[in-house]
Amino acid sequence: MPEPVPSKRITFLVDSKLKNVSLAGVAIRGICSYLSLTEIDAYYLELCVVEAVNNAIKHAYESEEGHVVEVDITYSSEEIALEISDRGKPMSLYDPGLPDYDPEDLKALPEHGLGLYIINTVMDTVTYTSEGDRNTLIMTKRLYRS
C-alpha cells in the first residue's frame, strides 16, 4: 500500500465585492483541474465555494465592500477541505435545511436561501464556527480521481 501524501494548503483572499465571487469560482476550477478531480467533484466544489463566498459578502458584510473573505484549501490524495472565513456578522442561525416551499409550485420556488442546503447536500461534512470575530464555514469532500 502506498504511503499517504501529506496535505498541502492554498490560501487566497477575496475582496468583498459581489463581482469578485466569480473569481473565487475560477480559482477553485483551476485548482480542481490541477488536482485532476472528476468533473462532478470540480463542479460541486466550485458551486459550494461560490455559494459560501457570496453568503459571506451578502450576509456577514451586508454587501459592504472593503472587507476580506479568506478561502483556505487543504488537500491530500483522499480529501479536500475548503474553509471560507470572514470577520463580519456571524450567522444567527445555522440551518442547512431545505426552505419550506411546495416543490410542485414553481412560482413559489425560493429565489434565495438554498445555498446552505446545496452545500450540505453535495459535501461530505459541513461545519460552521464563530470564534471571536472570525466566522468559518468548513466543507470537506472525499476525492475520486478521474
VEXBAVEX-167690 format. One record per atom (N, C-alpha, C): x, y, z; residue in three letters. Coordinates in steps of 0.02 Angstrom, whole numbers, plus 32768, in hexadecimal, padded with zeros to 4 digits. Layout:
N
XYZAla
...
This chain:
146
802B7FC58000Met
800080008000Met
802D803E8000Met
8020806D7FD1Pro
804A80AA7FCFPro
803F80D5800DPro
807480FA801FGlu
807081278058Glu
804481638047Glu
801A817A8076Pro
7FEF81B38066Pro
801981F2805APro
8002821B802BVal
8023825A801BVal
800F828D8050Val
803F82B3806BPro
802D82E5809DPro
7FFF831A807FPro
7FD7833880ABSer
7FA9836D8095Ser
7FD083AB807FSer
7FB383CE804FLys
7FCF840D8037Lys
7F9984428040Lys
7FAF84828043Arg
7F8084B88051Arg
7F8984F18020Arg
7F51850D800AIle
7F5085487FDFIle
7F2085798000Ile
7F3385B88003Thr
7F0985EC8020Thr
7F0486267FEFThr
7EC886407FE6Phe
7EC1867F7FC1Phe
7E8B86AA7FE1Phe
7E9186EA7FD5Leu
7E63871B7FF2Leu
7E3887397FBCLeu
7DF887447FCDVal
7DC887617F9EVal
7DAE87A17FBDVal
7DB587D97F99Asp
7D9888187FB0Asp
7D4C88127FAEAsp
7D2A88307FDESer
7CE288267FE5Ser
7CB9884E7FB3Ser
7CC888447F74Lys
7C9F88607F3DLys
7C7D88257F1CLys
7C3C882A7F11Leu
7C1787F27EF3Leu
7C3387DE7EAFLeu
7C4F880D7E8ALys
7C6C87FC7E49Lys
7CAA87D07E50Lys
7CC787CA7E8CAsn
7D0187A07E96Asn
7CEF87577EA6Asn
7CB087497EB2Val
7C9B87057EC2Val
7CAE86D57E8AVal
7CA386EA7E4CSer
7CB386BD7E14Ser
7CFE86AF7E10Ser
7D2886DD7E27Leu
7D7086D17E28Leu
7D8286987E57Leu
7D6086947E8FAla
7D6B865C7EBDAla
7D59861B7E9BAla
7D23861A7E74Gly
7D1085DF7E4FGly
7D4485CB7E1CGly
7D5F85FB7DF8Val
7D9385EE7DC6Val
7DD185D07DE8Val
7DE485EC7E22Ala
7E1E85D37E46Ala
7E13858A7E5BAla
7DD8857B7E75Ile
7DCA85367E8AIle
7DCA85077E4EIle
7DAE851D7E16Arg
7DAD84F47DD9Arg
7DF584E47DC4Arg
7E2185157DC7Gly
7E67850A7DB5Gly
7E8984DA7DE4Gly
7E7C84E07E24Ile
7E9A84B27E55Ile
7E81846B7E49Ile
7E4084647E3BCys
7E2484227E2ECys
7E4384037DF0Cys
7E4F842B7DBDSer
7E6F84137D80Ser
7EB683FB7D90Ser
7EDA84227DB6Tyr
7F1E84117DCBTyr
7F1F83CE7DF1Tyr
7EEC83C47E1BLeu
7EE883877E43Leu
7ECA834C7E1DLeu
7EB783577DDESer
7E9983227DB4Ser
7E5A83047DD4Ser
7E30832F7DF0Leu
7DF283177E0DLeu
7DBF83077DD7Leu
7D8E82DF7DE9Thr
7D5982CF7DBAThr
7D32830F7DAAThr
7D1283127D71Glu
7CEB834D7D5FGlu
7CB4835C7D91Glu
7C9583287DABIle
7C5E83327DDAIle
7C78834E7E1CIle
7CB183337E35Asp
7CCE834F7E73Asp
7CE383977E69Asp
7D0283A77E30Ala
7D1683EB7E22Ala
7CDA841A7E20Ala
7CA484037E01Tyr
7C67842B7DFDTyr
7C4B84397E44Tyr
7C4784047E6DTyr
7C2C840B7EB0Tyr
7C5784397EDBTyr
7C9984317ED6Leu
7CC6845B7EFELeu
7CC084A57EEALeu
7CBE84B17EA9Glu
7CB784F67E90Glu
7C7485137EA8Glu
7C3F84ED7EA0Leu
7BFC85047EB5Leu
7BFB85167EFFLeu
7C1884EB7F29Cys
7C1784F67F71Cys
7C4185327F85Cys
7C7B853B7F67Val
7CA485757F77Val
7C8285B57F61Val
7C6585B57F26Val
7C4285F17F0EVal
7C0886017F3DVal
7BE285D07F51Glu
7BAA85DB7F80Glu
7BC385F77FC2Glu
7BF885D97FDDAla
7C1285ED801FAla
7C2F8634801DAla
7C5686437FE9Val
7C7386867FE4Val
7C3C86BA7FDAVal
7C0C86AA7FAFAsn
7BD386D67FA4Asn
7BAE86E47FE6Asn
7BA286AF800DAsn
7B7F86B7804DAsn
7BA786E3807DAsn
7BE986DA807FAla
7C13870380ABAla
7C0D874D8098Ala
7C11875A8057Ile
7C0D87A08041Ile
7BC887BE804EIle
7B948799803BLys
7B5087B48041Lys
7B3787B88089Lys
7B47878580B1His
7B2A878180F4His
7B598797812AHis
7B97877E812BAla
7BC687928160Ala
7BDA87DB8158Ala
7BE687F0811ATyr
7BFB8835810ETyr
7BC3886280F3Tyr
7B87884680EDGlu
7B4D886A80D4Glu
7B5C88908093Glu
7B81886E8067Ser
7B9488878024Ser
7BC088C58027Ser
7BDF88D18060Glu
7C0B890B8067Glu
7C5188F9804DGlu
7C6A89218020Glu
7CAC89148002Glu
7CE389278033Glu
7D20890F8025Gly
7D5A8921804DGly
7D6B88F08085Gly
7D4A88B78085His
7D58888380B6His
7D7888488092His
7D8E881780B9Val
7DB087DD809BVal
7D8B879D80ACVal
7D838772807AVal
7D6C872E8084Val
7DA887028075Val
7DBA86D980A5Glu
7DF586AD809EGlu
7DDE86688088Glu
7DFF864D8056Val
7DF1860A803EVal
7E3085E08048Val
7E2B85AD8073Asp
7E6385808081Asp
7E50853B8065Asp
7E7C851F803EIle
7E7284DE8020Ile
7EA984B08039Ile
7E96847B805AThr
7EC684498070Thr
7EB48408804DThr
7EE583E9802DTyr
7ED583AD8007Tyr
7F0B8378800FTyr
7EF5833B8008Ser
7F2183018006Ser
7F0882D67FCDSer
7F23829B7FC6Ser
7F0D826F7F90Ser
7EC782547F9DSer
7EAF82577FDCGlu
7E6E823B7FEDGlu
7E37826D7FF8Glu
7E4882AB800AGlu
7E1582DA8020Glu
7E2A83228013Glu
7DF7834D800BIle
7E0383948006Ile
7DD783B78039Ile
7DF383E8805CAla
7DCE840F808DAla
7DD084588077Ala
7D9784778077Leu
7D9084BD8063Leu
7D7784E480A0Leu
7D9D851780B4Glu
7D8A854180ECGlu
7D7E858780D2Glu
7D4285A080DCIle
7D3085E380C7Ile
7D26860C8107Ile
7D51863F8110Ser
7D4F8665814ESer
7D4486AF8141Ser
7D2286CF8170Asp
7D168717816DAsp
7D19873281B4Asp
7D1B877381B9Arg
7D1B879481FAArg
7CDF87C481FFArg
7CA887AE81E1Gly
7C6B87D581E2Gly
7C3A87BB8216Gly
7BFB87C78207Lys
7BC587B18233Lys
7BC087658230Lys
7BC08743826APro
7BB886FA8268Pro
7B7086E78253Pro
7B6A86AA823AMet
7B278691822AMet
7B01868C826CMet
7AC686A6826DSer
7A9E86A482ABSer
7A83865D82B7Ser
7A75863A8281Leu
7A5B85F68287Leu
7A7685CF824DLeu
7A9E859D825BTyr
7AB885728226Tyr
7A86853A821ATyr
7A5F854181E5Asp
7A2B851081D5Asp
7A3484FA818DAsp
7A5384BF8184Pro
7A5E84A88140Pro
7A2284858120Pro
79EA84888141Gly
79AF84658127Gly
7991848680EAGly
7966846280C9Leu
7944847A808ELeu
790E84AC80A3Leu
790E84E88085Pro
78DA85188096Pro
789484FA8089Pro
7864851280AFAsp
782084F880AAAsp
77FD8515806DAsp
77F284EA803ATyr
77CD84FE7FFFTyr
77B384C07FDDTyr
778284C97FB1Asp
776484917F8CAsp
778B84887F4BAsp
77B284517F44Pro
77DA84477F08Pro
77B084407EC8Pro
777084327ECFGlu
7744842C7E94Glu
772E84717E7AGlu
773584A47EA5Asp
772084E87E93Asp
775D85107E7FAsp
776D85127E3ELeu
77A985337E26Leu
77A8857E7E35Leu
776D859C7E3ALys
776A85E37E4BLys
777F85F07E93Lys
777B85BD7EBDAla
778D85C57F03Ala
77D685B27F11Ala
77FB859E7EDELeu
7841858B7EE6Leu
786885C67F03Leu
788B85BB7F3BPro
78AF85F37F5APro
78E7860D7F2DPro
78EF864F7F2CGlu
7924866E7F04Glu
7967866C7F29Glu
796586637F69His
79A2865F7F91His
799586307FCCHis
79CA86217FF1Gly
79C285F6802CGly
79D185AD801FGly
79E8859C7FE2Leu
79F885567FD2Leu
7A4285477FD8Leu
7A6C857A7FE2Gly
7AB585707FE2Gly
7ACD853D8015Gly
7ABA85468054Leu
7AD185178087Leu
7AB484D1807CLeu
7A7784CE8063Tyr
7A5A848D8054Tyr
7A82846A801ETyr
7A94848E7FE9Ile
7ABC84717FB3Ile
7B00845A7FCDIle
7B2184867FF3Ile
7B638475800FIle
7B5F84358038Ile
7B2D84308064Asn
7B2783F5808FAsn
7B1383B78068Asn
7AF483BF802EThr
7AE183868005Thr
7B1C83697FE0Thr
7B4983937FC7Val
7B7E83797F9CVal
7BC0836D7FBFVal
7BCB838B7FF9Met
7C098381801EMet
7C018347804FMet
7C3A83298063Asp
7C3782F28092Asp
7C2D830A80DAAsp
7C50833F80EDThr
7C45835D812FThr
7C4483A98128Thr
7C1C83C98152Val
7C1884128153Val
7C118427819BVal
7C3C845681B0Thr
7C37847281F3Thr
7C3D84BE81EFThr
7C2184DF8221Tyr
7C2585288224Tyr
7C39853B826BTyr
7C6C85668271Thr
7C81857E82B2Thr
7C8585CA82B0Thr
7C7B85E782EASer
7C84862F82F2Ser
7CA986388334Ser
7CE9864A832EGlu
7D1386518369Glu
7D3386978367Glu
7D2786BD839BGly
7D408702839CGly
7D1F87288364Gly
7D4887468338Asp
7D2B876B8300Asp
7D32874582BEAsp
7D41870482C1Arg
7D4C86DC8285Arg
7D1686A7827DArg
7CF486A88244Asn
7CC186778233Asn
7CDD864981FDAsn
7CD586088205Thr
7CF285DA81D4Thr
7CC185A281C3Thr
7CB7859A8183Leu
7C9085618168Leu
7CC38530814DLeu
7CC484F38167Ile
7CF384BF8151Ile
7CCC8489812DIle
7CE1847B80EFMet
7CC0844980C5Met
7CF5841680AFMet
7CE783D680B6Thr
7D1683A3809FThr
7CF58374806EThr
7D1E835A8041Lys
7D06832B800ELys
7D3C82F78002Lys
7D2882B78003Arg
7D5582827FF0Arg
7D6082867FA5Arg
7D9C82777F8FLeu
7DAD827F7F49Leu
7DAE823E7F23Leu
7D9882417EE6Tyr
7D9A82097EB8Tyr
7DBB82237E79Tyr
7DF6820B7E68Arg
7E1C82257E2FArg
7DFE820C7DEDArg
7E0482387DBASer
7DEB82267D78Ser
7E2082007D52Ser
